[in-house]
Amino acid sequence: MIARQEPSEGPLACGVSGLSVFAMKKGLIGRKLGMTRIYNEAGEMMPVTVIEAGPCTVLQIRTAETDGYDALQLGFEDARPHRSTKPLIGHAAAAGTGPKRVLREVRQDGPTDHAVGDVLTVGLFEEGQIKHVDVTGVSKGRGFSGVMRRHGFGGQRASHGVERKHRSPGSIGGSAPLGRGRSVRKGKRMPGQFGNVRCTARNQILVSVDAEKNLLVIRGSVPGHNGGLVLVRESVIG
């Protein structure tokens, strides 16, 4: 699971009332419920992740003319007014809804035909016959970890001559001059904080959509712990 920057896809334009309106890039905010297994028609076991996505309300439409880019701002899960702020309450009221706990933006390739106040559900993925999705979330935090767990090092030999150094990284090559005296090169793989970073699982297969329960069943694992927030978007390859 990698990716720090989301890619841009090519536009799919269609003429509407003489204007060039681009096809909407599907995306929803949701929560990861957990993993399970299902069986396909051939009887093969398939590990899947279940995500409760939406419904999401369109709170704002950003355009290239006013904001420099095109995007839909979505709100997910109602928040109690006393746990929100007056600016956020007023921002949501302009869309005809209450304050939301989570706000995210889904980039678009161009103008969209959606309006402020529209409610988006998992039916977007079903109607568009989406087969692959990108899922963005915050990975599980592993705390301060050694090189074997953090980077997959093999460790030292488990022989008689190695005393209590089996999981150490070994030499870090800090004696080579770099113009500033002896130091370690930036980016050297060493022990440190592992996990708890924003990452994206790309091109995951969308197995099924349950419109009644707002569920997406995605093959494989996605970032984050059970109950964590995720952003599910249409993949680059569709």
C-alpha positions in Angstrom: 0.0 0.0 0.0 1.7 3.1 -1.2 0.9 6.5 -2.6 1.1 9.9 -1.1 -0.3 11.8 -4.0 -3.5 10.9 -5.9 -3.2 10.6 -9.7 -5.4 12.5 -12.2 -7.4 10.6 -14.7 -8.4 11.6 -18.2 -11.7 13.4 -18.7 -14.7 11.7 -20.3 -16.7 14.6 -21.8 -20.2 14.6 -22.9 -22.3 17.4 -24.3 -25.1 18.7 -22.1 -27.1 21.8 -23.2 -24.2 22.9 -25.4 -21.7 22.7 -22.5 -18.9 20.2 -22.0 -19.8 18.4 -18.8 -17.3 15.8 -17.5 -18.2 12.4 -16.1 -18.1 12.5 -12.4 -15.3 10.6 -10.6 -17.1 8.5 -8.0 -16.0 8.7 -4.4 -17.5 8.2 -1.0 -16.4 8.5 2.7 -16.9 5.4 4.8 -15.8 3.3 7.7 -14.0 0.0 7.6 -16.1 -2.6 9.3 -13.6 -5.5 9.1 -12.5 -8.4 7.0 -14.2 -11.7 6.2 -14.2 -14.3 3.5 -16.5 -15.2 0.7 -16.6 -17.9 -2.0 -16.9 -17.3 -5.7 -18.7 -19.4 -8.2 -15.8 -21.7 -8.6 -15.8 -22.4 -4.9 -12.5 -20.6 -4.2 -12.2 -18.7 -1.0 -11.6 -14.9 -1.3 -10.6 -12.6 1.5 -12.6 -9.4 1.5 -13.0 -6.1 3.4 -16.4 -4.7 4.2 -16.8 -1.0 4.1 -19.9 1.0 5.1 -19.7 3.9 2.7 -22.1 6.9 2.7 -24.6 8.3 2.5 -22.6 11.5 1.9 -23.9 15.0 1.3 -22.4 17.4 -1.2 -21.6 20.5 0.9 -19.7 22.5 -1.7 -18.7 22.3 -5.3 -15.2 23.7 -6.1 -14.6 24.9 -9.6 -11.5 25.9 -11.6 -12.7 29.4 -12.0 -13.1 30.2 -8.3 -10.8 27.7 -6.5 -8.3 26.7 -9.2 -9.5 23.1 -9.4 -12.7 21.0 -9.7 -13.8 18.9 -6.8 -16.8 17.8 -4.7 -16.7 18.4 -1.0 -18.5 15.6 0.8 -19.8 15.4 4.4 -20.2 12.2 6.3 -22.0 11.3 9.5 -24.1 13.8 11.4 -22.5 15.8 14.3 -24.2 17.3 17.2 -24.3 21.1 16.9 -22.8 21.7 20.3 -19.8 19.5 19.2 -19.3 21.6 16.0 -18.5 25.2 15.3 -20.7 28.1 14.0 -18.8 28.4 10.7 -19.2 24.6 10.0 -22.9 24.8 11.1 -23.5 27.6 8.7 -21.5 25.9 5.9 -23.7 22.8 6.2 -26.9 24.9 6.5 -26.2 26.3 3.1 -26.5 22.8 1.7 -29.7 22.2 3.6 -28.3 19.8 6.1 -26.8 19.7 9.6 -23.1 19.8 10.6 -21.0 16.8 9.6 -18.3 15.0 11.5 -16.0 14.3 8.5 -15.4 16.4 5.4 -13.4 15.3 2.4 -12.9 16.3 -1.2 -13.1 14.2 -4.3 -11.2 15.7 -7.2 -13.0 15.9 -10.6 -11.7 16.2 -14.1 -14.0 19.1 -14.9 -17.4 20.6 -14.1 -20.0 18.2 -12.6 -23.7 18.1 -12.9 -24.2 17.5 -9.2 -25.6 20.3 -7.0 -25.0 21.4 -3.4 -27.2 19.3 -1.1 -27.3 16.1 -3.2 -26.9 12.9 -1.2 -24.6 10.3 -2.7 -24.8 6.6 -1.9 -23.1 3.4 -2.9 -25.4 3.2 -5.8 -22.8 5.4 -7.6 -20.5 2.4 -7.9 -23.3 0.1 -8.9 -24.7 2.3 -11.6 -21.3 3.1 -13.0 -20.4 -0.6 -13.1 -17.1 0.2 -11.3 -14.8 -2.8 -11.1 -11.8 -1.3 -9.3 -11.4 1.2 -6.5 -8.7 3.1 -4.6 -9.1 3.1 -0.8 -7.3 5.8 1.2 -6.9 5.6 5.0 -4.5 5.9 7.9 -2.6 2.7 8.5 -2.4 1.0 11.8 0.2 2.5 14.2 2.8 0.1 15.3 4.7 2.4 17.6 8.5 2.4 17.8 9.7 -0.7 15.9 13.0 -2.3 15.0 14.4 -2.9 11.6 13.1 -6.5 11.3 9.5 -5.5 11.8 9.7 -2.0 10.1 11.8 -2.9 7.1 11.9 -6.7 6.9 15.5 -7.1 7.8 16.7 -10.6 8.2 18.7 -9.9 11.4 22.0 -11.3 12.5 23.0 -14.9 12.4 21.7 -17.1 15.2 25.1 -18.7 15.9 27.2 -19.0 19.0 29.3 -16.0 18.1 26.4 -13.5 18.0 25.6 -12.4 21.6 22.2 -10.7 22.1 22.4 -9.0 18.7 20.2 -11.2 16.6 17.6 -8.5 15.8 20.0 -5.5 15.4 20.5 -3.7 12.0 24.3 -4.1 12.1 26.7 -1.5 10.7 25.0 1.7 9.5 28.0 2.9 7.5 28.5 6.2 9.3 32.2 6.6 8.6 32.0 7.8 5.0 32.7 11.6 4.6 29.8 13.5 3.1 31.3 17.0 3.1 30.2 17.6 6.7 32.3 15.1 8.5 31.2 11.7 9.6 27.4 11.2 9.4 24.6 8.8 8.3 22.9 9.4 5.0 19.4 10.8 5.1 16.8 8.1 4.6 18.9 5.3 6.1 16.6 2.4 7.1 16.8 2.3 10.9 14.4 1.7 13.8 11.7 4.3 14.3 8.0 5.1 14.1 6.1 2.5 12.1 2.6 3.0 10.7 0.1 5.7 11.4 0.5 7.3 8.0 -1.9 8.1 5.2 -1.6 5.6 2.5 -3.7 4.2 -0.4 -4.5 0.7 -1.6 -4.8 1.0 -5.3 -6.8 -0.9 -7.9 -8.6 -3.1 -5.4 -11.3 -5.3 -6.9 -14.9 -4.2 -6.0 -16.6 -7.6 -5.5 -20.2 -6.4 -4.7 -22.4 -3.5 -3.6 -25.2 -3.7 -1.1 -27.3 -0.6 -1.7 -29.8 -1.4 1.1 -27.1 -1.5 3.8 -24.6 1.0 2.2 -21.9 -1.7 2.0 -19.0 -2.1 -0.3 -17.2 -5.5 -0.4 -13.6 -5.1 -1.6 -11.2 -7.9 -2.3 -8.1 -7.9 -0.1 -7.1 -5.6 2.7 -7.3 -1.8 3.0 -5.5 0.6 5.3 -6.6 1.3 8.8 -8.1 -0.5 11.8 -11.7 -1.7 12.1 -14.0 1.4 12.5 -11.4 3.7 10.9 -12.4 6.3 8.3 -11.6 5.6 4.6 -12.1 7.4 1.3 -13.2 5.1 -1.5 -12.8 6.4 -5.0 -13.1 5.1 -8.5 -9.8 3.6 -9.6 -7.7 4.9 -12.5 -8.4 1.8 -14.5 -12.1 1.9 -13.7 
